[in-house]
Amino acid sequence: MRWALVKVSLAVTTMVVVAFAVPLGLVIREMARDRAFSGAEREAAAVAPALSITTDRDQLERVVAAAGSDAGIAVHLPADDGKEGLALGRRRAADEDIAAVRELGRASTSAVPGGSTLLQPVALSTGRIAVVEVYVPESDVTNGVGTAWAVLAAVGVALILGSVAVADRLGVRMVRPARRLVEGAHDLGEGRLGARVPEEGPSELRLAAVAFNAMADQVVQLLANERELAADLSHRLRTPLTVLRLNTASLGEGPAADQTRTAVEQLEREVDTIIRTAREAKPQTAAAGPGAGCDAAEVVRERMAFWSALAEDEGRRWRVAGADRPVRIPVARADLAAALDALLGNVFRHTAQGTAFAVDVHNGEDAVIVLVSDAGPGIPDPERALARGRGSGSDGSTGLGLDIVRRLAESTGGDVRIGSSVLGGAEVRIWIQPAGRAPAGGGHRQMRRRRAGRFAAVYNRSRSR
């Protein structure tokens, strides 16, 4: 916008300067020419009275010398009573021009080398016509024209530069609030909810800033209400959890009882975490530092140890691969555990008892891939399954399990894909960008497009093992 205003101002001012300066320059040149020939007419008029009285050569030479330079004025007398015509001074005009003026009886100008001549007819006492020739050099015709044109050019350039400077200042006044509005929108989109825009600048941009600030305040209020609602709903779960915890005391001893008590304790911890997070959560906008994250292999081993007891009860065969070596990822331990629990819970919920499943961890050069696969019927509509927060409505699913997984992967610049597993059922592939190489802000989508080929190569290698 700023450069557009400058260009428009430059074009308009240039056209105005040209429209006025060119005609004015031509007028100045004509005025200089008229001034030079007016002086020549005055010199010719000084000689005319003497010609009307006498044609004596000596007297005319004195008159010509008194009127001007001998080199600038010439007098052409016609022939009379057998006498030849007389010419005083330096002659420059052609014979035909002099004859034409004498015949027509009116003044005229003619071009000669170095300038022009004014031919003025004068009636003699004898009734014949004499011609006074006044030489006008080219320097007299153009005297002062170059200086006037230079002044006009300087004024025009000053006007153009001034208009450009004014347009630039106006552009800055308009662009600066617009840029602040863009930066505020970007900060708000990145999760910095305290971002506000100064309400200054042109009236339209001030109104936009007021609307943006009101929208930001509303977003903050809505998020606060959502956090309070989530905390309240989570708090309501404490009563049934307390009943469950008390009932587990009557289960006695045994693997099933221990597993139930462990699950209830974990559920209580998760509810407490949800309440604290909902009431104290702040947007996380900074990338994970070099020491942040967790060991994906350790988390996979831990969660598989938990789910293996239920798998043995249901007669399911299970397998873990690639979790024998540390694999650092820029993801919190609790987030990765929640994502794995969501996927493994889907396996137990949506496949029949006895269905085998597996978890594989592949640590590539530029990606860490976690594969959760099963031998069930598969997922007929992967796009619908990945739709954010959409459940089927018939099996009690809320659709949030895969949403948790996707948010975890996208927080590192990765992605989630659903396909067919080598076991014959569904396979969920979590692609996680390794620690220290995750792009910030809006670079996730561009990075995913650039490395889609590498992802496919890593995945194909993982399936061939």
N, C-alpha and C positions, 0 to 999 in steps of 0.2 A: 504493500500500500504506500509506503514511504517513497519508494523509487517511482511508483506510478504517478504520484502527485508531482514529483520533481520533473518527470518527463513531460507531463501535461503542461506544467508551468513553463518549462523551457520552450516547448513547441509554440504555445500561445504567445508568449512574450517575443519570441523571434519573429513570428508572423506580424505582430503589431509593429515592432521596430522596423522591419523591412517595408511594411506598408506606408509608414510615415517618413522614414529616412530617405528612401530612394526618390520620391517626388520632391522632398525638400532639397536634396542635393542637386536635382535638375534645376529647380527654381533658383538656387544660389548661383549656378553656372550662368543661367540666363541673365540674372541681375548683374553679374560681373561683366558680361558682354555688353549689356545695355549701358552700363556705366562707362565703359571704354569708348563706345561709339557716341555717347552723349558728349564726352570731352572732345572727340573729333569734330562733332557738329559745332561746338562753341568756337573751335579754332577756325573752322571754315567761315562761320558767321563774322569773325573779326576781320576777315579779308574782303568780304562781300561789299561793304560800303565804299572801300577804296576803288574797287573795280567799277562800281556804278558811276564814279566820278572821273577817273582817268585810266588810261591804258599805258602810261609812260612806264618804261621798263625800270628806270632808276627808282621812281616813286614806289612802284609795286614791290621791288626787292626790299625797300625799307619797311614796307607794311608787312611783308611776309616774315622778315627777320623779327619784327616786333611781335607778330602773332605766335610764332613758334619757331622750331628748328627748321633750318633750310632743308635738312634731310627728311623732315616729316611732312612738309607742305609743298605742293607743286601747283602752279597756275597754268591753265591751258587756254590761251586766247585764240579766237578764230581768225582766219584770214579776212582782210578787209581792204577794199579798193586796190586790189592788185598786190597787196602786201601779204606776205606769208604769215601763217599763224605763229604765235610766240608761245614758248613754253619756259616757265620759270621754275627752278627747283628740280629735284630728282624725280624723274618719271618712273612709275612702276605699273600703272594700269595699262591695259591693252588699248590700241587705237579704236577697236570696235566698241569697247565698253564706254570710252569717252564719247564717241560719236552717238551711241544710243542714248546717253544721258542728255547730250546737247539737243538731240532730236525730240526726245520725250519731254524734256523740261522738268524732270523730277529726280531727286537724289536716289542713289543706289549704292550698293556695296559689291565688291568683287574680291575674290581670293587672289592673293599674290604670294610669291615665295616669302616665308617668314611671318605671314600675318594676313591682313586684309586692308583694303583701301575704301575710304568713303568718297564718293564722287558727288559733289554738290554743284548744281547749275546756278549761275549768277547772271542776271540780265545787265548788259552794258548800256551805256548812253546811246550807242549807235543802234540799239535794238537787237544786236546779236547776243549769243549765249556763250559765256565763258564757263569753264569748269574748274572748280577748286578740288584738288585731290589731297586728301589727308590720309597718311599712312598710320595704321593701327597695328602695332606688333602683337604677336600671339601671346607674349608675356603679359601685356596689358589686359587682354581678354580673359586670361586665366589667373590674374592676380588675386590672391586670397582664397581661391576656390579649393586648393589642396588643404589649406589649413582648416577651412570650414568643414570639409568632408572628414578630416581627421577628428575634429571635435564631435561631429555627429556620430562617427563610429565609436568614439570613446563613450559618449553618452548611451548609445545603444548597448554596448557591451556591459556598461555599469547597470543599466536597467535589467538586462538578462541575468547577470550575476545576482543582483538584488532579489529578483523574483525567484530565482532558484533557491537562494538562502532562506527566503520567507517560506517557500513551499516545503523546504526541508524541515524547518522548525515546526511548521504545521503538521507535517507527516510524523515527526517524532512525537508531537503531542497526541496524535491519534494512534500511532503504532504502540507506544509504550503501554497505555492501558490495555490494548488488545493483547500484547505479549504477556502482561501480568495475568490477564484472564486465562490465557492458554496455560501458563505455568501453574496457576491455581487449579485448573481442571486436571492437569496432569498429576499434581501432588495429591489431589483428592482421589483420583483414580488409583494412585499407588498406595492409598490407605492412610495418608497423613490427613486425618480428619480435622486438624486445626488450621488447615490452609484457608486463608481468606484473601480477598482481593480489595485493594484500596478503591474507594468509590470516588474516582476522579477522572478527569478527561472530558471529552465531548458528552453531551447529554445522553446520546444513545448508548455510549459505552458505560456511562455512570449507571444507567438503568440496567444494563447487562450485569454490571458488577453487583448491584443491589440484588438482582434476581439470583445470581450465583451464590452470594453469601447467604441469602434466605434458604436456597436449596441445600447448601452445606449444613446450615443449622438444622434443617429438617432431617437430613441424612443422619447427623449425629444423634438427634433425638430418637429417630426410628431404631437405630442400632442399639441405643441404650435401652429402649423399650424391649427390643428383641432379646437382649442379654438378660434383662430382668425376668422376662417371660420364660426363657430357657432355664434360668436359675430356679424360678418358682416351680416349674414343672419337674425339674430334677429333684427339688427338695421334697416333692410329694411322693417320690419313689422310696424315700427313706423308711416310711412306715411299713410297706409290704416287705422291704428288704430286712427290716428288723424282725418281722414275723418269720421270714425264711431262715434267718440266722438262728433264731431260737428253735425252730423246728429241726434244724440240722443236728442239734444236740441230742435229739432222740433217735438218730439214725444208727447210733452205735459205732462200731469200728469196722474198718474194711476199706478196700480201694474205692468203692463207689461212694461211701460216706465221706472219705477224705477229699475225693474229687469234688463232691457237691459243696462241702464247706469251703474249699479253695475257690470254687467258682463264685460263691456268695461273697466271700471276702474281696475278691477281685472286682465284683460288681459294685460293692460298696465304695471301693477306692475310685472306680471310674465315675460313679455318681458324684463323689466329693470333688474329683478333678473337674467335672463338668460345671459344678456350681462355682468353684473358684475361678475357672476360666471365664465363665459367662459374666461374672461380676467384676473381674479385674482385667479382662482381655483387652489388649491394645493391638492395633494393626501391626503386623510384622512386615516391614518394608525393606530391611537390610538383608543382604545376602549372608549366608552362613559363613562364619569365619573358618580359618584353617583347622582349628581344634574342635569345631562343632560337629554334630552328627552322631552316628553310632556305627557299630559293627553289624552289618546286615546278616552275616553268617551266624553270629551269636544269637541275634533275635530270632532267626528262622529256627535254630536248634531249640531255643527255649519254647517257642510257641508250638512246635511239633511235639515236644515232650508233653505239653499240656493236652493237645488234641489226640495224641496217640492212645491214651487210656480209653477215650470214647470210641476211637476207631477199632480197638480190640473188642470192645463190647458189641459193636455192630458187625464184626467180622470183615472189616475193610483192610485191604493190603495198602500199605503206604510206603513211600520212598522219599528220601532227601538226598540231593546231589549238589555238590559245589559249596557246601557249607562247612567244609573242613579247614578252610583258610580264611583269615580276616578279610573283610570287604568293607572299607569305609565309604559311607555315603553321607551327604549333607542333610540328613533327616533325623528328627528327634526319635529316640528309641520308642517312646509311647505312641507316636504317630505310625511308625512302621508296624508295631505290634497290633495296633487297631486295624490297619489295612489288612494284615495277614489274617487276623481273626475274622474280619468281614468276609474275605474270600473263602477261607476254610469253613466258616459257618454256612456260606451258601452251598458248599459242596455237601455238607451233612444235611442241609435243609431240602435241597432240590434233587438229590439223587437217592436211589434206593439203598437199603442196607446191603453191605457186601461190595459196594462199588469202590474200586481202587482209586487212589489219588496220589499225586506226587507234587513236590516242591523242588524246583531247581534254581540255583543261583549261578549266574554266569558273569564273570568279571572281565569285561572287554577293555580295549584301550581307551575308548571314549564313551562307554556306557556300561552300566550295571543293570542286568536284566534278571528279574525274578519271575519265574514261570510257575503258575499254579494250575495244574491240569487234573482231569479226572476221566473216568471211563463211563460217564453217564450219557444221557441223551443229547447233551450239547445245548447250545443257546441258539434258537432259530432266528432271532432278530437282534444281532449285536448292537445295532444303532439304537434301538429302543431300550436295550438294557443299559447302555451308557448314557442315556438321556438323564440329565441332572434332576434328581428328586422325583423320578416317575416310577411308580410301582405298577405291578400288574393288576392289583385290585382284587385278585382272586386267591392268592396264596399268602396273604398277610405281609407281603414285601412292601417296604417303603421306598425302595429304589435308592436309598442313601448309602448302601454298602459300597457299590462301585463308585459312587460320588466321592466317598472318603479316599478310595484308592486313587482316583484321578487327581484330586486336589494334591495329594502327596506327591505324585509324579510330576505334575505341572509346576509345583513349587520349586523344583530343581531344574526345570527346562525340559523335562521328559514327557512321556505320553503313556497312554494305556491302550492296548489293542486286545480284541477278542477274536479267537480263531478256533481251529480244530486241533486237538492234541493228538499225539502219537498213541495215546491210550484209547482213542476213539470218541472221546467226549469233548467237552469245552476246555479251552485253554485261555487264561488271562495272562497277558504279558505286560509286566510293569517295567517300563524303561526309565531308569534314573540316571541323571547326569552326575558323574563322579564329583566328589568334593573338590572345591577350589576352581572348578571350570564352569560353573553355572552362570549364565549371563543374567544381568540385572534388568528389571523393568520389562519393557515390551519386547525384548530381544528373544523371548522364548519361542514365539511362533516362527520367526525367521530362522532361528537355530534348528528347529525341528524340520523345517523344509530343507535346509542345507544338508542335514545329516540323515535324511530318510533312507538314502541308499546304504549308508553305513549301518543303520539299525537293521535293515533287512539282511545284510551280510552277516552281522553278528548273530541274528536270530537263526539264520540258516545253518551257520556253523554249530549253534547250540543244539539244534535238532538232529544233526548228523552224528553227534557224539554217542 
